[in-house]
Amino acid sequence: RPTNPKLVSYVISEDNRSVKIDWEAIVTGVTGNHVNPDNMDYYLWEYDEYDEDWYQVDVTSDLTLTYELNNPNEPLSMITLGLQAYNGFNSGSGITAFTVMLGKPLEMPLKDDFANGRLSVGPVGISSSLSGEYAPTWHIGDPGEVNDAIAAEEGDYALIGHTAFNRGDSYIHFPKFSTVDKEAAEFEFSSYDHPASAKLTLLGTCYGQEEDIVLGEVGIPSSTDGWKKHVFQLPAELLGKQWVDMRLHVDFIG
Protein backbone atom coordinates (compact mmCIF):
# COMPACT_ATOMS: atom_id res chain seq x y z
CA ARG A 1 0.00 0.00 0.00
CA PRO A 2 1.66 3.27 -1.09
CA THR A 3 2.23 6.34 1.02
CA ASN A 4 0.09 9.41 0.43
CA PRO A 5 1.00 11.48 -2.64
CA LYS A 6 3.15 14.54 -2.01
CA LEU A 7 2.23 17.57 -4.10
CA VAL A 8 5.00 19.54 -5.81
CA SER A 9 2.74 22.38 -6.95
CA TYR A 10 -0.69 23.32 -8.20
CA VAL A 11 -0.83 26.27 -10.57
CA ILE A 12 -4.03 28.15 -11.41
CA SER A 13 -4.50 29.08 -15.08
CA GLU A 14 -4.57 32.69 -16.29
CA ASP A 15 -8.36 32.59 -16.74
CA ASN A 16 -8.86 30.93 -13.31
CA ARG A 17 -10.83 28.07 -14.92
CA SER A 18 -8.32 25.24 -14.38
CA VAL A 19 -5.46 24.09 -12.16
CA LYS A 20 -2.37 22.10 -13.18
CA ILE A 21 -1.30 19.64 -10.48
CA ASP A 22 2.16 18.08 -10.17
CA TRP A 23 3.37 15.55 -7.59
CA GLU A 24 6.32 13.35 -6.67
CA ALA A 25 6.63 9.71 -7.68
CA ILE A 26 5.85 7.33 -4.81
CA VAL A 27 8.56 4.73 -4.15
CA THR A 28 7.74 3.56 -0.61
CA GLY A 29 4.80 1.93 1.10
CA VAL A 30 3.18 2.86 4.41
CA THR A 31 5.32 0.25 6.21
CA GLY A 32 8.51 1.51 4.58
CA ASN A 33 8.79 -1.24 1.94
CA HIS A 34 9.58 -0.47 -1.69
CA VAL A 35 6.79 -0.07 -4.24
CA ASN A 36 7.20 0.10 -8.00
CA PRO A 37 6.52 3.68 -9.19
CA ASP A 38 6.11 2.48 -12.80
CA ASN A 39 3.01 0.49 -11.81
CA MET A 40 1.41 3.35 -9.87
CA ASP A 41 -1.86 4.99 -10.89
CA TYR A 42 -3.03 8.32 -9.49
CA TYR A 43 -6.70 9.10 -9.03
CA LEU A 44 -8.06 12.63 -8.78
CA TRP A 45 -11.16 13.04 -6.62
CA GLU A 46 -13.51 15.96 -6.02
CA TYR A 47 -15.26 16.38 -2.67
CA ASP A 48 -19.02 17.01 -2.65
CA GLU A 49 -19.98 18.98 0.46
CA TYR A 50 -23.65 18.09 0.17
CA ASP A 51 -23.07 14.34 -0.15
CA GLU A 52 -20.02 14.51 2.14
CA ASP A 53 -18.26 12.10 -0.20
CA TRP A 54 -15.49 11.94 -2.81
CA TYR A 55 -16.17 11.44 -6.53
CA GLN A 56 -13.53 10.37 -9.06
CA VAL A 57 -12.88 12.87 -11.86
CA ASP A 58 -9.65 11.61 -13.49
CA VAL A 59 -6.90 8.98 -13.40
CA THR A 60 -3.36 8.92 -14.81
CA SER A 61 -0.06 7.05 -14.53
CA ASP A 62 1.85 10.30 -15.08
CA LEU A 63 2.99 12.72 -12.39
CA THR A 64 0.83 15.58 -13.61
CA LEU A 65 -2.73 16.35 -14.72
CA THR A 66 -5.04 19.33 -15.12
CA TYR A 67 -8.44 19.79 -13.53
CA GLU A 68 -10.72 22.03 -15.61
CA LEU A 69 -14.19 23.43 -15.00
CA ASN A 70 -16.88 22.05 -17.32
CA ASN A 71 -18.54 25.45 -17.63
CA PRO A 72 -16.12 28.32 -18.42
CA ASN A 73 -18.59 30.82 -16.92
CA GLU A 74 -19.05 28.89 -13.68
CA PRO A 75 -19.38 31.22 -10.67
CA LEU A 76 -16.40 31.58 -8.37
CA SER A 77 -16.35 28.75 -5.80
CA MET A 78 -14.12 26.80 -3.45
CA ILE A 79 -13.33 23.33 -4.86
CA THR A 80 -11.70 20.63 -2.75
CA LEU A 81 -9.66 18.11 -4.74
CA GLY A 82 -7.86 15.00 -3.56
CA LEU A 83 -5.04 12.91 -5.03
CA GLN A 84 -4.76 9.20 -4.27
CA ALA A 85 -2.20 6.59 -5.36
CA TYR A 86 -3.09 3.00 -6.35
CA ASN A 87 -0.60 0.16 -6.56
CA GLY A 88 -3.06 -2.56 -7.55
CA PHE A 89 -6.34 -3.96 -6.31
CA ASN A 90 -7.29 -2.76 -2.79
CA SER A 91 -3.97 -0.97 -2.35
CA GLY A 92 -5.03 2.67 -2.36
CA SER A 93 -3.16 5.27 -0.35
CA GLY A 94 -4.77 7.94 1.73
CA ILE A 95 -6.07 11.05 -0.04
CA THR A 96 -3.95 14.20 -0.16
CA ALA A 97 -6.54 16.98 -0.22
CA PHE A 98 -6.22 20.64 -1.19
CA THR A 99 -8.66 23.44 -1.98
CA VAL A 100 -8.61 25.91 -4.87
CA MET A 101 -10.82 28.88 -5.77
CA LEU A 102 -11.87 28.52 -9.40
CA GLY A 103 -14.47 30.20 -11.59
CA LYS A 104 -15.15 33.60 -13.09
CA PRO A 105 -13.32 36.33 -11.13
CA LEU A 106 -15.53 39.06 -9.72
CA GLU A 107 -15.69 42.61 -11.04
CA MET A 108 -14.85 45.63 -8.88
CA PRO A 109 -16.06 47.40 -6.82
CA LEU A 110 -16.78 44.73 -4.21
CA LYS A 111 -18.00 45.10 -0.65
CA ASP A 112 -19.09 42.60 1.99
CA ASP A 113 -20.22 43.63 5.47
CA PHE A 114 -21.44 40.13 6.45
CA ALA A 115 -25.02 41.42 6.60
CA ASN A 116 -27.34 39.03 8.45
CA GLY A 117 -24.30 36.95 9.38
CA ARG A 118 -23.69 35.66 5.86
CA LEU A 119 -21.26 36.12 2.97
CA SER A 120 -22.87 38.09 0.15
CA VAL A 121 -20.13 38.78 -2.41
CA GLY A 122 -18.24 35.55 -2.97
CA PRO A 123 -16.48 32.62 -1.32
CA VAL A 124 -14.00 33.15 1.51
CA GLY A 125 -11.51 30.39 2.28
CA ILE A 126 -9.61 29.66 5.48
CA SER A 127 -6.32 27.76 5.67
CA SER A 128 -3.55 27.36 8.22
CA SER A 129 0.01 26.14 8.56
CA LEU A 130 -1.42 23.85 11.27
CA SER A 131 -3.94 21.12 10.59
CA GLY A 132 -6.91 19.55 12.29
CA GLU A 133 -7.67 20.38 15.89
CA TYR A 134 -4.66 22.70 16.23
CA ALA A 135 -5.70 25.14 13.51
CA PRO A 136 -7.57 28.30 14.53
CA THR A 137 -11.31 28.31 13.89
CA TRP A 138 -13.40 31.07 12.32
CA HIS A 139 -17.04 32.09 12.10
CA ILE A 140 -19.16 35.12 11.28
CA GLY A 141 -20.75 36.54 14.42
CA ASP A 142 -21.62 39.53 16.55
CA PRO A 143 -18.35 41.06 17.86
CA GLY A 144 -20.10 41.61 21.19
CA GLU A 145 -20.01 37.85 21.83
CA VAL A 146 -16.26 38.18 22.40
CA ASN A 147 -16.54 41.18 24.69
CA ASP A 148 -19.28 43.75 25.17
CA ALA A 149 -16.73 46.52 24.68
CA ILE A 150 -15.82 45.19 21.22
CA ALA A 151 -19.38 45.30 19.91
CA ALA A 152 -19.83 47.10 16.62
CA GLU A 153 -22.92 49.04 15.62
CA GLU A 154 -26.13 47.14 16.28
CA GLY A 155 -26.74 44.58 13.56
CA ASP A 156 -23.13 44.53 12.36
CA TYR A 157 -21.15 41.31 12.05
CA ALA A 158 -17.47 40.44 11.90
CA LEU A 159 -15.27 37.50 10.98
CA ILE A 160 -14.08 36.17 14.35
CA GLY A 161 -11.05 33.90 14.80
CA HIS A 162 -10.23 31.80 17.85
CA THR A 163 -7.40 29.57 19.02
CA ALA A 164 -7.12 27.66 22.28
CA PHE A 165 -3.42 26.84 21.96
CA ASN A 166 -1.71 30.28 22.05
CA ARG A 167 -0.23 29.47 18.66
CA GLY A 168 -1.06 29.00 15.06
CA ASP A 169 -2.02 31.16 12.15
CA SER A 170 -4.67 31.49 9.48
CA TYR A 171 -4.82 32.68 5.91
CA ILE A 172 -8.11 34.33 5.00
CA HIS A 173 -8.55 33.93 1.24
CA PHE A 174 -10.79 36.66 -0.15
CA PRO A 175 -12.85 36.25 -3.35
CA LYS A 176 -10.70 36.61 -6.47
CA PHE A 177 -11.36 39.71 -8.52
CA SER A 178 -10.28 41.14 -11.87
CA THR A 179 -8.16 44.28 -12.32
CA VAL A 180 -8.30 44.27 -16.14
CA ASP A 181 -8.33 47.87 -17.47
CA LYS A 182 -7.73 49.22 -13.94
CA GLU A 183 -5.01 51.86 -13.52
CA ALA A 184 -5.40 51.91 -9.73
CA ALA A 185 -7.17 49.89 -7.04
CA GLU A 186 -7.22 49.64 -3.27
CA PHE A 187 -8.11 46.99 -0.72
CA GLU A 188 -9.77 47.99 2.54
CA PHE A 189 -10.84 46.18 5.69
CA SER A 190 -11.61 47.03 9.31
CA SER A 191 -10.28 45.26 12.38
CA TYR A 192 -10.42 45.72 16.13
CA ASP A 193 -7.08 47.02 17.44
CA HIS A 194 -6.31 45.76 20.93
CA PRO A 195 -3.12 44.61 22.77
CA ALA A 196 -4.44 41.03 22.57
CA SER A 197 -5.28 41.17 18.87
CA ALA A 198 -3.34 39.31 16.20
CA LYS A 199 -0.73 40.66 13.82
CA LEU A 200 -2.16 41.00 10.29
CA THR A 201 -0.23 40.86 7.01
CA LEU A 202 -1.99 41.51 3.70
CA LEU A 203 -0.61 39.48 0.78
CA GLY A 204 -1.47 39.49 -2.90
CA THR A 205 -0.64 37.40 -5.96
CA CYS A 206 -1.79 36.89 -9.53
CA TYR A 207 -1.08 34.66 -12.52
CA GLY A 208 2.64 34.45 -13.23
CA GLN A 209 3.64 35.94 -9.86
CA GLU A 210 6.08 33.49 -8.28
CA GLU A 211 6.20 35.07 -4.81
CA ASP A 212 3.57 36.74 -2.65
CA ILE A 213 3.57 40.54 -2.66
CA VAL A 214 3.32 42.07 0.82
CA LEU A 215 0.95 45.04 0.63
CA GLY A 216 1.38 45.96 4.29
CA GLU A 217 0.96 44.98 7.93
CA VAL A 218 -1.25 45.85 10.88
CA GLY A 219 0.81 45.51 14.04
CA ILE A 220 -0.38 44.87 17.57
CA PRO A 221 -1.03 48.19 19.34
CA SER A 222 0.10 48.89 22.88
CA SER A 223 -3.30 50.34 23.78
CA THR A 224 -6.89 49.71 22.78
CA ASP A 225 -7.64 51.72 19.66
CA GLY A 226 -10.96 50.06 18.86
CA TRP A 227 -12.27 49.56 15.35
CA LYS A 228 -9.93 50.94 12.70
CA LYS A 229 -10.06 51.04 8.92
CA HIS A 230 -6.99 49.90 6.99
CA VAL A 231 -6.50 50.86 3.34
CA PHE A 232 -3.81 49.41 1.06
CA GLN A 233 -3.04 50.41 -2.52
CA LEU A 234 -2.53 47.58 -5.00
CA PRO A 235 0.94 47.73 -6.61
CA ALA A 236 1.43 47.84 -10.38
CA GLU A 237 2.20 44.11 -10.41
CA LEU A 238 -1.43 43.36 -9.47
CA LEU A 239 -3.09 45.72 -11.98
CA GLY A 240 -4.36 44.69 -15.42
CA LYS A 241 -4.74 41.05 -14.32
CA GLN A 242 -7.58 38.62 -15.03
CA TRP A 243 -7.51 37.57 -11.39
CA VAL A 244 -5.96 38.79 -8.17
CA ASP A 245 -5.77 36.58 -5.09
CA MET A 246 -5.71 38.57 -1.84
CA ARG A 247 -4.99 36.83 1.47
CA LEU A 248 -4.78 38.12 5.03
CA HIS A 249 -2.28 36.28 7.21
CA VAL A 250 -3.43 36.30 10.85
CA ASP A 251 -0.70 35.41 13.36
CA PHE A 252 -2.18 34.13 16.65
CA ILE A 253 1.17 33.46 18.36
CA GLY A 254 1.28 35.22 21.72
N, C-alpha and C positions, 0 to 999 in steps of 0.2 A: 504494500500500500504506500503510495508516494506521499512525500511531505506536501504541505500547502504551497501553491505557486507563489513566487515572489515577484511582484511587479517591478519593472524597470522604470516605466513611465506610462502616463496616458495623456495624450495631447489632443486638445479640442481644436476642431477645424476652424477656419477663418469665418465661416458662416454660422458657427455654433450649432450645426445640425448633426455632427458626428464626432466620434472620439476614436483615435488610434491607440491601441493598447499593446504594449510590449512587455515581455516577462522573461525571466531566466529559465534555462533548461533545468529540469529536475533530475538529479542523479542519485538521490538517496531516499530511502524509505523512512517511515515514522520510527522504526526501531533502529535506524542507522545503517541498515543493509543497502547494498547497491541495487539500483533499478536501471533499466535500459532506457535512456532518454529517446532513442530512436523509435521505440515502440509506444511512446507516450502520446495520448490524445488530450486536448484541452477543450473543455466545454465552457461556453459563456452562458450565464444565466441572468435573467432579469427578475427582480423581486417585485411582487404585486402586493401593495400594502393592504388592499381590500381582502384578498384571499389569504394574506399572510403566508405566501408560498413562493417558491422559485419556479421559473419557467425557462426552459432551454431556448436560446435564440440562435446559437451558432456552435460549430465544432471545427477544430483544425488540429493538424499535427505540427504546424509551424509554431514559431514563438512570437507571432504577431497576428492581429486581426483588427478590423474596424467595425464598430457598432454605429449604425446610421438610423436616424429617424425615418419612419415610413412616410410621414407627411412633412414636407419641407416647411410648411407654415404652422406646424404644431406649436401651441403656446409654450412658453417657458415653464419648465418643471424640473424637479429634482428626480433623477433616475438612479436607482441603486443597481449596480451590476456586480456579478460574482464570477470569478474564474476558478475552475476545478480541474484537476488532473486525473486522468484515468490510465491505469496500467494493465487493463484487462478486466474481465468480468468480476464485478463486486470488489473492485480495488480502487474506488474513488477516494481522492484526498478530501480534506476539508475545503470549504469555499473561502477564497480571499475576496472580500467584498470592498467596494468603494462606491462613492456617490459622485455624480456629475450633474451640472445644471445645463441642460440642452433645450433648444427651442428657439423661437424667434425673439431676439433681444428687444427690450422695451424702448420706447421713444421718450425722450425728455420733453417737458419736465416731469418728474416723478415725486410723489409725496405720500408717505404713509404715517399716520398718527395712531395706528392700532385701534381705530374707532371700534367700540363695542367689543374690544378684546380680541380682535381678529386681524389677520393680514388682509390688506385690500389691494395692494399693487402687484405683488408677485411673490414667488417663493423665497424664503430665507432659510439658509442651511446653517447647521451648527456642527463644527468638528473640533477635535482636541488632539494634543500630542499624547494624552492619556486615553485609555480605552475603558469601556465597561463601567463598573461601579466607581472608578476613581475619577472619571471625567466630570467636570462641572455640569450642572443641569440648568435648563432655561425654560421660562414660560412667559407668556404675556399676562400681566396682572396689574392691579391697582398698586402704585408705589407705596400707598399708605399701609399695605399689609406688612411691609418690612419695618417701617417705623412711621408713626403718625406725623412726625416732623418732616418726613420725606415726601408726603403726599403732594401730588400735583393738583392742578385745578380739578374740580369735581367732574367726574366722567372721563378723565384722561387715563390712559394706560401707558405702560412702559414694558420694555423687554428686561426681565429680571433674571440675573444669574446667581447661582448659589453653589458653594462647595463646602463640604464638611471636613476636608482634609488639610486646610491651610496650604494648598498647593494646587498646581494644575493651571491650565489655560484653556481658552476657547478661541476659535475663529468664527466670527459671525459673517457668513457669506450673503451679501446683499444681492437682490435681483440684478442680472446683467442688463446693461443698457447700451444703446448705440450713441456714438459721438460723431457719426458721419456728418459732414458739412458743418461741424461746430468749430468755431474759432476760439471759444472759451467755454469753460464749464466749471462748476463748483459742487462740492459734496458737503452736506451739512447734517449734523445730528446734535441732539441735546443729551447731556448726561448729568448725573447728580454728583457734584464735587464734594468730597468728604475725606478726612484723613484715613478712613477705612475703605475707601473705594479702590478700584483696580486701575492699574496703569493701562492706557489705551494707545494702540498704535494703528493708524490707518494705512492700509496697503492697497496697491492697485496693480493690475496687470492686464494684458491684452494679447491678442494673437501675435506670435513672433517675439514676445518679450520673454527673455530667458530668466530674468531675475525680478522679484517683486520690487516695485517702486514704493518707497516710504514717503507718504504725503505729509506726515506729521505725527506728533504724539500729544497725548493729554496726560500730564504727570499727576501724581498724587499730591493734593494740596496739604499744607500744614494746618489749615483751618477749614471750617465748613463754609463753603461758598454757595451751596445750594445748586439749583438747576442752572446750567450754563449752556449756551449755544456755541458750537465749534464749527467753523467754516474753513474748508480747505480747497484751494484752487487745484484743478487737474493740470498736470504738466503737459507739455507739448507731445510727449510720447504717448499719451492716452487720448489725444484728440484725433478726429478723422478715422476712427476705428469702428468696425462693424459691431464689436462687443467689447465692453470693459467690465472686468471682474473686480469689484471692490470688496475688501475684507477688513474687518476690525478685529485686531488681536487683543484679547482681554487677558491680562496677566493677573491671576489670583494669588500668586505667591506672596505671603506676608499678610 
